Amino acid sequence: MATEEQENMPDDNFAQIPPDDELFVGNVIEQPSEQDLFAGDEAFYKSMHAKAARNSLLHKYNRFSILQKAILACIILIVAMMACVLLQPASIPSDENIQPIAQIKPQHQHQTTQQYQPQIQPTITQQIQKPEPQFPETLPLSLKVAQNLYLNKDYIMAYAAYKKLAEILPKANKNRLTKDFLQLRMAQCMQNIDDIEKASSILKTIFRSRSPVIRVAANYYLGLVSIQKKQYLKARTRGYQALALIDVIDVDEPWVISLRRDCHFLIAEAITKNVLSLADSDKDIPATMWTKNLQIDPFANITEEQLQATLNSGMGTLSKALLSPQVEKRTSFGIDNQTPSWIVTCHGASIEELLSRFAANTNLDINWGFGANADNVKKRMISLYARATTPAQLISIAAGCAGLSAQIEDEKTISILDPENYSSVSQQTALLSDEAVILWQKFLLASQDNKRIPNAHFALGLLQGQRDQITTAIAEYKLVANRFAQNQLAPYALLHSSKLKTNLHDYAGARKDLKQLIEQYPDAQITDQACLYLADSTEKAGLKEEAARLYRKVYNLSFSTKSQMLAALGTGRCYYDAHDYQLAAKWIIRYIENCPDKTRTNRDYFAAYFLLGKTYMKLGKLPQACKSFKYALKGKLSREQYVETVSQLVKGYTKLDQFVEAIEVLEAINLWQFSSKESIEILLLKSKILRTIGLAEKAIVLIGDKLEYISDPLLKARTSLELTNCYLARGDLERAHKNSTEILAVIEPGPIANEIALTLANVCLKLNRDAQAYSVCLQVLDLQPSPQIKLEALNILAEIYRNQKDYDKAVLALLGKWK
């Protein structure tokens, strides 16, 4: 309809529309303005145009938004901060890394030979430095004044005096050695007041002094600083660098010999500490074990002329080897025959050049045991002078100066190794241990009257213990304890000796050493440890009552909370082994309640819960036992302890008829975490639970496939016994008979074999095979089994006699008179 209406509409509107030629008859505006395009009123257009002009003027002077301004401000702030950082003066570099201008080479040239020095770890400089001590201007100042201050141990004023002298000393080459001496004294002052960082920074400026005496002293003191910083291999290198130049000091004074011994002690101490730290055995070492400082002063009470002579001593000898190392053979006439020895001088040559020249003269073969960094290692520069030395001594000292180690393979072959670069810690420990033992033995040979002989023997005991030379280590400890009984190391020697004897299961010997320690040194710091170790040794020796008494003594003496708690646990353990379960529970609970460390990592704490659970099982307190076992499983137990705890917990739940809880405990175990033996133990527990609740078929499936893969004969017999019991529970007597007969034929006599035999006898009895059952029982009784096995065998015999209606023999069997 609408369509029809539209079709019938008149065409009046179409008639009013003009044709195209009339519409475009006017002028066409090719670029119309805003006003031409605006369709509104002219007055309204003018008002809008005025408003737009004002906004345009406003944006002209406000080009950036607030966000843009914020970003611009951040950029300016960052640029300012970077400028402050870059324009700040750089921190003072380590003195050891500063090189003279003459030594700086372009990077494209080949690497030149450099003397090997231990790498110094960068340290964090303090933001606020201590003010330098100043020597008063009003006081007289001279070298003698400074020396008197040093000898009177006024080290701060002595430092200020030596520093003042160094500042006013003319900067001429002839005064260079004197300035090195003054700086050495400054470093000694700082070291004596325990400012090792300041002392180290000063020593690093003079350890390459032209004076051999200054070099020796600076390297020795840098070695002491490295030991304080626990940089033991660096200390070893410093000690060798000092030892290598002692012979060049042409001064006939006793301190030269003492200095050589002290260098040997320093090197041996550094290597020993490094070995003990690698083995994690450096915790129980007494502080009196080591030396703190050099007691020898080459510059004490000498005149200025004597000082200059000492400083210049040996310089001419070293200058002979400026071009190349010098090797000279000499012959010293001994008692037996002519023994060749060598005079070797080296001043700045590489370790490779020195050893190559020396090997050519001595017909030795030098093996370099390095990897990719071999070229850099061989170029390490050393300075050395040795007179009347053997090839082995020379090569050992030369290698030590370069931070390396020499190992004698045979009479003609010596290997040079790097103790800092090793793929195996055991190899590194073995190499350093051998070197340390040789050094301590040399020290003892050259120090018959030295006060540190006990220290050397004690260190040898520590090293021999690490090398598994237990008998030799015990002998060293006993020597210290018996020959130097008044020395502070004597009680520690007895303690270490007792530990080694305990490891050898020589509990009687360990008890003897500990008793000697407690009786002779009751006021020693380690007396509490000795008392506790004595109780431990007594317990391990099987003397439970005596051990419990000693543990109670330690507990009552209250040396420390730790020793008191360990004593309480030990007392409970001894009472448990002595079958006094009431007292055992009392002491174990005392330990648990008062133990300060109840974290998961404290194995003793959770082992105490395990022991308490076993104690409750013996007392028949099954709910408390299960609760203790369950709490023990929350700790960090070893796998053996874990399996045993699970086994006891499952047994407890089984006795309480809580089979669901027992199954939940076993289901929560991830068997892949355990060994095959431990996994079978857990499966046996699970099989017993399933068999008990009537799921024998499922138990057979669980362990039946595992039997052929078990290699342990005893474990295989136990698994076969459990499988036999499963067949019995299912009523399959023939399978049970066959299985028990097969395993009994191959198993060796013992408790498990007796248990399998009794199971076979029961099966035979049920199959009406009384003759076979009777024979098996008699065989078991002839083996003198445990009382429980014997009682079960007699009961089976009595049952057989009852079946035969021989009631007299049945009664006799029940009375234990079966023969």
C-alpha positions in Angstrom: 0.0 0.0 0.0 2.8 2.4 0.9 4.4 1.6 -2.4 1.2 2.4 -4.3 0.8 5.6 -2.4 4.3 6.7 -3.3 3.7 5.8 -6.9 0.5 7.9 -6.9 2.1 11.0 -5.3 2.1 14.1 -7.5 5.3 15.4 -9.1 5.0 18.9 -7.7 8.2 18.8 -5.7 10.3 17.6 -8.6 8.9 20.3 -10.7 10.3 23.0 -8.2 14.0 21.7 -8.5 16.0 23.9 -11.1 18.0 22.3 -13.8 21.8 21.8 -13.6 22.7 24.7 -15.9 20.8 27.1 -13.6 22.5 25.7 -10.5 26.1 26.3 -11.7 25.4 29.4 -13.7 27.3 31.7 -11.1 31.1 32.1 -10.6 32.9 29.0 -9.1 35.1 29.7 -6.1 38.2 27.4 -6.4 39.7 28.2 -2.9 36.8 29.1 -0.6 37.5 30.7 2.7 36.1 29.8 6.1 33.5 32.5 5.8 32.4 31.2 2.3 31.9 27.7 3.7 30.2 28.7 6.9 26.5 28.1 6.7 25.3 30.0 9.7 24.5 33.6 10.5 27.3 36.1 9.8 27.2 37.6 13.3 27.6 34.2 14.9 30.6 33.5 12.6 32.3 36.7 13.6 32.0 35.8 17.3 33.5 32.4 16.7 36.3 33.8 14.7 37.3 36.2 17.5 37.4 33.4 20.1 39.6 31.3 17.8 42.0 34.1 17.4 42.4 34.5 21.2 43.1 30.7 21.6 45.6 30.8 18.9 47.5 33.6 20.6 47.4 31.7 23.9 48.9 28.5 22.3 51.6 30.6 20.7 53.1 31.4 24.1 52.3 28.0 25.7 53.8 25.4 23.4 54.6 22.6 25.9 52.2 20.5 28.0 52.7 19.7 31.7 53.9 16.1 30.9 56.5 17.4 28.4 57.8 19.9 31.0 58.2 17.0 33.6 60.1 14.9 31.1 62.4 17.8 30.2 63.1 18.5 33.9 64.1 14.8 34.4 66.5 14.9 31.5 68.2 18.0 32.8 68.5 16.3 36.3 70.0 13.1 34.9 72.5 15.1 32.8 73.6 17.1 35.9 74.1 13.9 37.9 76.2 12.3 35.2 78.3 15.4 34.9 78.9 15.3 38.7 80.0 11.7 38.6 82.3 12.1 35.6 83.9 15.2 36.9 84.7 13.8 40.3 88.4 12.9 40.9 89.0 9.1 40.4 89.7 7.0 43.4 93.4 6.3 44.1 94.4 3.0 42.4 96.1 0.2 44.2 99.9 0.8 44.5 100.5 -2.6 43.2 98.8 -1.8 39.9 100.8 1.5 39.4 103.6 1.0 36.8 106.5 3.3 36.0 106.1 5.2 32.8 108.9 3.3 31.3 107.0 0.1 31.7 103.9 1.2 29.9 103.7 -0.3 26.4 101.2 0.1 23.6 98.5 -2.5 23.6 99.4 -3.8 20.2 102.9 -4.9 21.3 103.6 -8.3 22.6 103.2 -8.8 26.4 106.5 -8.2 28.2 107.9 -10.2 31.1 106.6 -9.1 34.5 107.4 -10.2 37.9 104.7 -12.3 39.3 102.9 -10.7 42.3 99.8 -12.1 43.9 96.6 -10.4 42.7 95.3 -8.1 45.3 91.5 -8.1 45.7 90.0 -4.6 45.4 88.9 -3.2 48.7 86.2 -0.6 49.4 87.8 2.6 50.5 86.4 4.2 53.5 84.5 7.4 52.9 85.8 9.0 56.0 89.5 8.5 56.4 91.4 8.7 59.7 93.5 11.9 60.0 97.2 11.3 59.5 99.2 11.7 62.7 101.5 14.8 62.6 104.8 15.2 64.3 104.8 18.4 66.4 106.9 21.2 64.9 108.2 22.2 68.3 109.9 18.9 69.0 113.4 18.0 67.7 113.4 15.5 64.9 116.0 13.1 63.7 116.5 9.5 62.8 117.5 8.6 66.3 114.4 10.3 67.8 112.2 8.3 65.5 114.0 5.0 66.3 113.6 5.7 70.1 109.9 6.3 69.6 109.7 3.0 67.7 111.7 1.0 70.3 109.5 2.5 73.1 106.4 1.2 71.2 105.0 4.6 70.6 104.0 3.6 67.1 101.7 6.5 66.3 104.3 9.2 67.1 107.0 7.0 65.5 104.9 6.8 62.3 104.6 10.6 62.3 108.3 11.1 62.8 109.3 8.7 60.0 106.8 10.3 57.7 108.1 13.7 58.5 111.7 12.6 57.8 110.6 11.1 54.4 108.9 14.3 53.4 111.9 16.5 54.2 114.4 14.1 52.7 115.8 15.6 49.4 114.5 13.8 46.3 117.7 12.5 45.0 118.7 9.0 43.8 121.2 8.7 46.6 118.4 9.1 49.1 116.1 6.6 47.5 117.1 3.7 49.7 116.9 5.8 52.9 113.3 6.8 51.9 112.5 3.1 51.3 113.7 2.4 54.8 111.6 5.2 56.3 108.5 3.9 54.5 109.3 0.4 55.8 109.3 1.8 59.3 106.0 3.5 58.7 104.4 0.3 57.5 105.8 -1.5 60.6 104.2 1.1 62.8 100.8 0.7 61.2 101.1 -3.1 61.4 101.9 -2.9 65.1 98.7 -1.0 65.7 96.7 -3.5 63.5 96.1 -1.0 60.7 96.9 -3.7 58.1 95.3 -1.8 55.1 97.5 1.2 55.7 100.6 -1.0 56.2 99.8 -3.0 53.1 99.5 0.1 50.9 102.9 1.4 52.1 104.6 -2.0 51.6 103.4 -2.3 48.1 105.4 0.8 47.2 108.7 -0.6 48.4 108.6 -4.4 47.8 110.5 -3.8 44.5 113.1 -1.6 46.2 116.7 -1.7 44.9 117.8 -2.7 48.4 117.6 -6.5 48.9 117.1 -6.0 52.7 114.0 -3.8 52.1 112.7 -6.3 49.5 113.0 -9.2 52.0 111.3 -7.3 54.8 108.5 -5.8 52.7 107.6 -9.2 51.1 107.7 -10.8 54.6 105.4 -8.3 56.1 103.1 -8.5 53.0 103.0 -12.2 53.6 101.8 -11.6 57.2 99.2 -9.2 55.9 97.9 -11.8 53.4 97.6 -14.4 56.1 95.5 -12.0 58.2 93.3 -11.5 55.2 93.1 -15.3 54.7 94.8 -15.1 51.3 97.1 -18.0 52.0 98.5 -18.7 48.5 99.5 -15.1 48.2 101.2 -15.2 51.6 103.0 -18.3 50.4 104.3 -16.4 47.3 105.4 -13.5 49.4 107.3 -15.8 51.8 109.2 -17.4 48.9 110.0 -14.0 47.4 111.5 -13.0 50.8 113.4 -16.3 51.2 114.9 -16.1 47.7 116.9 -13.0 48.5 118.1 -13.7 52.1 121.4 -15.2 50.8 122.3 -12.0 49.0 122.4 -10.0 52.2 126.1 -9.8 52.9 125.8 -9.2 56.6 127.2 -11.5 59.2 124.5 -11.1 61.8 122.4 -13.7 63.8 119.2 -12.1 62.6 119.9 -13.3 59.0 119.6 -16.9 60.2 116.6 -16.2 62.3 115.0 -14.4 59.3 115.5 -17.4 57.1 113.7 -19.7 59.7 110.9 -17.2 60.0 110.4 -17.2 56.2 110.2 -21.0 56.3 107.6 -20.8 59.1 105.6 -18.2 57.3 105.4 -20.3 54.1 104.6 -23.5 56.0 101.9 -21.7 58.0 100.3 -20.2 54.9 100.2 -23.6 53.1 98.9 -25.4 56.2 96.1 -23.0 56.7 95.2 -23.3 53.1 95.1 -27.1 53.3 93.0 -27.0 56.5 90.5 -24.5 54.9 90.1 -26.6 51.8 89.3 -29.6 54.1 87.1 -27.5 56.4 89.2 -28.5 59.3 90.3 -25.1 60.5 87.7 -24.6 63.2 89.3 -26.2 66.3 92.8 -24.8 65.8 94.1 -22.8 68.8 95.1 -19.1 68.3 98.5 -19.8 69.9 99.2 -22.2 67.0 100.6 -19.4 64.7 103.0 -16.5 65.0 101.7 -13.0 64.9 104.7 -10.9 63.9 108.4 -10.9 63.2 110.3 -10.4 66.4 113.6 -9.8 64.5 114.6 -6.1 63.8 117.6 -5.8 61.5 117.6 -2.0 61.9 117.5 -1.8 65.7 120.2 0.3 67.5 122.3 0.9 64.4 124.1 4.1 63.3 123.4 5.8 60.0 126.6 4.4 58.5 125.6 0.9 59.5 122.1 1.6 58.1 123.5 2.6 54.7 125.7 -0.5 54.7 122.8 -2.8 55.4 120.6 -1.1 52.7 123.3 -1.4 50.1 124.2 -5.0 51.0 123.9 -7.4 48.1 123.0 -4.8 45.4 126.3 -5.5 43.6 125.7 -9.2 43.5 122.3 -8.9 42.0 123.5 -6.4 39.3 125.6 -9.2 37.8 122.5 -10.9 36.6 120.8 -7.9 35.0 121.3 -9.2 31.4 120.6 -12.9 32.1 120.5 -15.4 34.9 123.9 -16.7 36.1 124.4 -20.3 37.0 127.7 -21.5 38.4 128.7 -25.0 39.5 130.8 -25.5 42.6 131.9 -28.5 44.6 131.7 -28.6 48.4 133.7 -31.4 50.0 131.6 -33.4 52.3 132.3 -36.4 54.5 131.3 -39.0 52.0 132.3 -37.6 48.6 132.2 -34.6 46.5 128.7 -33.2 46.4 127.9 -30.7 43.6 126.1 -27.5 44.5 125.2 -24.4 42.6 125.4 -20.6 42.9 122.4 -19.1 41.0 121.7 -15.4 40.5 118.6 -14.0 38.8 117.4 -10.4 38.8 114.3 -9.7 36.8 114.4 -12.7 34.4 111.4 -14.9 33.7 110.9 -18.1 35.5 111.0 -20.0 32.2 114.4 -18.5 31.3 115.9 -19.2 34.7 114.7 -22.8 34.9 115.7 -23.5 31.3 119.2 -22.3 31.8 119.5 -24.2 35.1 118.1 -27.4 33.6 120.6 -27.2 30.8 123.5 -27.1 33.3 122.1 -29.8 35.6 120.7 -32.2 32.8 117.2 -32.0 34.3 113.9 -32.2 32.4 111.4 -29.5 33.4 107.7 -30.3 32.7 105.3 -27.4 32.7 101.9 -28.7 33.9 99.7 -25.8 32.7 96.8 -25.3 30.3 95.9 -22.5 28.0 97.5 -19.8 30.3 101.0 -21.5 30.1 102.7 -18.6 28.3 101.6 -16.0 30.8 102.7 -18.2 33.7 106.1 -18.8 32.3 106.8 -15.1 31.9 106.4 -14.3 35.5 109.5 -12.3 36.6 111.5 -13.3 39.7 114.6 -12.2 41.6 116.7 -14.8 43.4 120.1 -15.5 44.7 121.1 -18.9 46.1 124.5 -20.1 47.0 125.5 -23.7 47.8 122.1 -25.0 46.8 120.9 -28.3 45.4 118.8 -28.5 42.3 115.7 -29.5 44.2 116.0 -26.6 46.6 116.7 -24.1 43.9 113.7 -25.1 41.7 111.3 -25.2 44.7 112.2 -21.7 45.8 112.2 -20.3 42.2 108.8 -21.9 41.5 107.5 -20.5 44.8 108.6 -17.0 43.9 106.4 -17.2 40.8 103.4 -18.6 42.8 104.1 -22.1 41.4 105.0 -25.4 42.9 107.7 -27.9 42.0 107.0 -31.7 42.2 109.9 -34.1 41.9 108.9 -37.0 39.6 112.3 -38.8 39.6 116.0 -38.0 39.7 115.9 -36.3 36.3 112.3 -34.9 36.0 110.7 -32.1 37.9 107.1 -30.9 37.2 106.1 -27.3 37.7 102.5 -26.9 38.7 100.1 -24.1 39.5 98.4 -24.6 42.9 95.8 -21.9 42.2 94.5 -23.6 39.0 93.3 -27.2 39.7 90.3 -29.1 38.5 90.4 -31.4 41.5 90.4 -30.1 45.1 91.9 -33.4 46.3 94.9 -33.1 43.9 95.4 -29.5 45.1 95.2 -30.5 48.7 97.6 -33.4 48.2 100.2 -31.2 46.4 100.1 -28.5 49.1 100.1 -31.0 51.9 103.3 -32.7 50.7 105.0 -29.3 50.3 103.9 -28.2 53.8 105.2 -31.4 55.4 108.6 -30.9 53.8 108.8 -27.3 54.9 107.9 -28.2 58.5 110.5 -30.9 58.6 113.1 -28.5 57.3 112.1 -26.0 59.9 112.5 -28.6 62.6 116.0 -29.6 61.3 117.1 -25.9 61.4 115.4 -24.9 64.7 116.6 -27.3 67.4 116.2 -24.6 70.1 113.3 -22.6 68.7 110.3 -22.0 70.9 108.0 -22.8 68.0 109.0 -26.5 67.7 105.7 -27.6 69.3 103.9 -25.5 66.7 105.7 -27.4 63.9 104.9 -30.8 65.4 101.3 -29.9 66.0 101.0 -28.6 62.4 102.5 -31.9 61.1 99.9 -33.8 63.1 97.2 -31.8 61.4 98.6 -32.4 57.9 99.3 -36.1 58.5 95.7 -36.5 59.6 94.5 -34.9 56.4 96.8 -37.2 54.4 95.2 -40.3 56.2 98.5 -41.0 57.9 96.7 -41.5 61.2 99.5 -43.4 63.1 102.0 -40.7 62.2 99.6 -37.9 63.2 98.9 -39.5 66.6 102.7 -39.8 67.1 103.1 -36.1 66.4 100.3 -35.2 68.9 101.7 -37.4 71.6 105.2 -35.9 71.1 103.7 -32.4 71.8 101.7 -33.6 74.8 104.5 -35.5 76.4 107.7 -33.6 75.5 106.2 -30.1 75.7 103.6 -30.6 78.5 103.8 -27.0 79.6 103.1 -25.6 76.1 99.6 -24.2 75.5 99.2 -26.7 72.6 99.6 -29.8 74.8 95.8 -30.1 75.7 94.8 -29.5 72.1 97.2 -32.3 71.0 95.6 -34.7 73.4 92.1 -33.8 72.2 93.1 -34.3 68.5 94.8 -37.5 69.3 91.7 -38.8 71.0 89.5 -37.9 68.0 91.8 -39.9 65.6 91.8 -42.9 68.0 88.0 -42.7 68.1 87.9 -42.8 64.3 90.0 -45.9 64.5 87.6 -47.4 67.1 90.3 -47.4 69.6 88.0 -46.2 72.3 90.2 -47.3 75.2 93.1 -45.2 73.8 90.8 -42.2 73.3 89.6 -42.5 76.9 93.2 -42.6 78.1 94.1 -39.4 76.2 91.0 -37.5 77.4 91.5 -38.6 81.0 95.1 -37.2 80.8 93.8 -34.0 79.4 91.1 -33.5 82.1 93.5 -34.4 84.9 96.5 -32.4 83.8 94.7 -29.3 82.3 91.5 -28.8 84.3 91.5 -25.1 83.6 92.0 -25.4 79.8 89.4 -23.8 77.5 88.6 -27.2 75.9 88.0 -29.1 79.2 84.3 -29.1 78.6 84.8 -30.6 75.1 87.1 -33.2 76.6 84.6 -34.2 79.2 81.9 -34.6 76.6 84.2 -36.6 74.2 85.3 -38.8 77.1 81.6 -39.7 77.7 81.2 -40.3 74.0 84.2 -42.6 73.9 83.0 -44.5 76.9 79.6 -45.0 75.4 81.1 -46.3 72.1 83.3 -48.6 74.1 80.2 -50.3 75.4 80.4 -49.0 79.0 76.9 -47.7 79.1 76.6 -47.2 82.9 80.0 -45.4 83.1 79.1 -43.3 80.1 75.8 -42.3 81.7 77.6 -41.2 84.8 80.1 -39.1 82.8 77.2 -37.5 80.8 75.4 -36.6 84.0 78.7 -35.1 85.3 79.0 -32.9 82.2 75.3 -31.9 82.5 75.7 -30.9 86.1 79.0 -28.9 85.5 77.1 -26.7 83.0 80.1 -25.7 80.9 77.7 -24.4 78.2 74.2 -24.8 77.1 75.3 -26.8 74.0 77.4 -29.3 76.0 74.7 -29.6 78.7 72.0 -30.5 76.1 74.3 -33.0 74.3 75.0 -34.5 77.7 71.3 -34.9 78.4 70.7 -36.6 75.1 73.7 -38.8 75.7 72.4 -39.8 79.1 69.0 -40.8 77.6 70.7 -42.8 74.9 72.8 -44.7 77.5 69.8 -45.5 79.6 67.9 -46.7 76.5 70.8 -49.1 75.6 70.8 -50.3 79.3 67.0 -51.0 79.0 66.1 -48.4 81.7 63.4 -46.9 79.6 61.8 -44.8 82.3 65.1 -42.8 82.9 65.7 -42.7 79.2 62.4 -41.0 78.6 63.1 -38.6 81.4 66.5 -37.4 80.0 65.3 -37.3 76.4 62.3 -35.2 77.3 64.7 -32.9 79.2 66.8 -32.4 76.1 63.7 -31.8 73.9 62.2 -29.2 76.2 65.4 -27.2 76.8 67.1 -27.6 73.4 67.8 -24.0 72.1 68.0 -25.0 68.4 64.7 -26.5 67.3 65.1 -25.8 63.6 64.7 -28.4 61.0 68.4 -28.6 60.3 69.3 -29.7 63.8 69.4 -33.5 63.3 70.1 -34.2 67.0 66.8 -32.6 68.0 64.7 -34.8 65.6 66.8 -37.9 66.4 65.8 -37.3 70.0 62.2 -37.6 69.0 62.9 -40.8 67.2 64.7 -42.2 70.3 61.8 -41.1 72.4 59.4 -42.9 70.1 61.4 -46.1 70.5 61.4 -45.6 74.2 57.6 -45.2 74.3 57.3 -48.4 72.2 59.3 -50.3 74.8 57.1 -48.8 77.6 53.9 -49.8 75.7 52.8 -46.2 75.2 51.9 -46.6 71.6 50.0 -43.3 71.0 52.9 -41.3 72.4 55.3 -43.4 70.4 53.5 -42.7 67.1 53.3 -39.0 67.9 57.0 -38.9 68.5 57.8 -40.8 65.3 55.5 -38.5 63.3 57.2 -35.4 64.7 60.7 -36.9 64.0 59.7 -37.2 60.3 59.4 -33.4 60.1 63.2 -33.0 60.6 66.1 -33.3 58.2 67.0 -37.0 58.7 69.4 -39.1 56.8 67.8 -41.7 54.5 68.6 -44.5 56.8 67.1 -42.7 59.8 64.1 -41.8 57.7 63.4 -45.4 56.6 63.8 -46.6 60.2 61.5 -43.9 61.5 58.8 -44.8 59.0 59.2 -48.5 59.8 58.7 -47.8 63.6 55.7 -45.5 62.9 54.0 -48.1 60.7 54.5 -50.8 63.4 53.0 -48.5 65.9 49.9 -47.8 63.8 49.6 -51.5 63.1 49.6 -52.4 66.7 46.9 -49.7 67.3 44.9 -51.2 64.4 45.2 -47.8 62.6 45.8 -49.3 59.2 44.5 -46.3 57.2 47.1 -44.1 58.9 49.8 -46.6 58.2 48.9 -46.8 54.6 48.8 -42.9 54.3 52.4 -42.8 55.8 53.6 -45.3 53.2 51.8 -43.7 50.3 53.3 -40.3 51.1 56.8 -41.6 50.4 58.5 -41.0 47.1 60.4 -44.2 46.4 62.6 -42.7 43.7 64.4 -40.7 46.4 65.7 -43.9 48.0 68.1 -46.7 47.0 66.8 -50.0 45.8 67.4 -51.6 49.1 65.5 -48.9 51.0 62.7 -49.0 48.5 62.3 -52.8 49.1 62.2 -52.2 52.8 59.3 -49.7 52.4 57.5 -52.1 50.0 57.8 -54.9 52.6 56.1 -52.6 55.2 53.3 -51.9 52.8 52.9 -55.6 52.0 52.5 -56.5 55.6 49.8 -53.8 56.1 47.9 -55.0 53.0 48.2 -58.7 54.1 47.0 -57.8 57.6 43.8 -56.0 56.3 43.0 -58.9 53.9 44.4 -57.6 50.7 46.9 -60.4 50.2 46.4 -60.5 46.4 47.4 -56.9 46.1 50.4 -57.5 48.4 51.5 -60.4 46.1 51.3 -58.1 43.0 53.3 -55.4 44.9 56.3 -57.5 45.8 56.1 -60.5 43.5 57.7 -58.8 40.5 60.5 -57.3 42.6 61.9 -60.6 43.9 64.0 -61.6 40.9 65.7 -58.2 40.7 67.0 -58.2 44.3 70.7 -58.9 44.5 71.2 -58.8 48.3 70.7 -62.4 49.6 69.4 -61.4 53.0 67.0 -58.9 51.6 65.8 -61.4 49.0 65.2 -64.0 51.7 63.1 -61.5 53.7 61.1 -60.6 50.6 60.5 -64.3 49.8 59.4 -64.9 53.4 56.9 -62.0 53.1 55.7 -63.5 49.8 55.2 -66.9 51.5 53.1 -65.3 54.2 51.0 -63.6 51.5 50.3 -67.0 50.0 49.4 -68.4 53.4 47.0 -65.5 53.9 45.4 -66.2 50.6 45.2 -69.9 51.4 47.5 -71.1 48.7 49.5 -73.6 50.7 51.2 -75.3 47.8 52.7 -72.1 46.5 53.7 -71.2 50.1 55.4 -74.6 50.5 57.3 -74.3 47.2 58.4 -70.8 47.7 59.7 -71.4 51.3 61.5 -74.6 50.2 63.3 -72.9 47.3 64.6 -70.0 49.4 65.6 -72.2 52.3 67.8 -74.3 50.0 70.0 -71.4 49.1 70.1 -69.1 52.2 72.8 -69.4 54.8 72.0 -70.2 58.4 70.8 -67.4 60.6 67.8 -65.7 62.1 66.0 -65.2 58.8 66.7 -68.8 57.8 65.2 -70.0 61.1 62.1 -67.9 60.6 61.7 -69.3 57.0 62.1 -72.8 58.4 59.4 -72.3 61.0 57.1 -70.9 58.3 57.8 -74.0 56.2 57.0 -76.2 59.2 53.7 -74.5 59.7 52.8 -75.0 56.1 53.7 -78.7 56.3 51.6 -79.0 59.4 48.6 -77.5 57.5 49.3 -79.9 54.6 49.3 -82.9 57.0 53.0 -83.5 56.3 53.9 -84.0 59.9 57.1 -85.9 59.2 58.6 -83.0 57.2 57.4 -80.5 59.8 59.0 -82.6 62.6 62.3 -82.8 60.7 62.4 -79.0 60.1 61.7 -78.2 63.7 64.4 -80.5 65.0 66.9 -78.9 62.6 66.0 -75.4 63.9 66.3 -76.4 67.5 69.7 -77.9 66.9 71.0 -74.5 65.8 70.3 -73.0 69.2 68.0 -70.2 67.9 66.7 -67.2 69.8 64.2 -67.8 72.6 61.2 -66.7 70.5 62.1 -69.0 67.6 62.8 -71.8 70.0 59.3 -71.4 71.6 57.6 -71.4 68.3 59.4 -74.5 67.2 58.5 -76.3 70.4 54.8 -75.3 69.9 54.9 -76.9 66.5 56.4 -80.1 67.9 53.7 -80.2 70.6 51.1 -79.8 67.9 52.6 -82.7 65.9 52.6 -84.9 69.0 49.0 -84.0 69.7 48.0 -85.0 66.2 49.7 -88.3 66.8 47.9 -88.5 70.2 51.3 -88.8 72.0 50.3 -86.4 74.8 53.3 -87.1 77.0 55.8 -86.0 74.4 53.6 -83.0 73.7 53.8 -81.9 77.3 57.6 -82.5 77.3 58.0 -80.4 74.2 56.1 -77.6 75.8 58.4 -77.9 78.8 61.4 -77.6 76.5 62.4 -81.3 76.8 62.0 -82.4 73.2 65.1 -84.7 73.1 
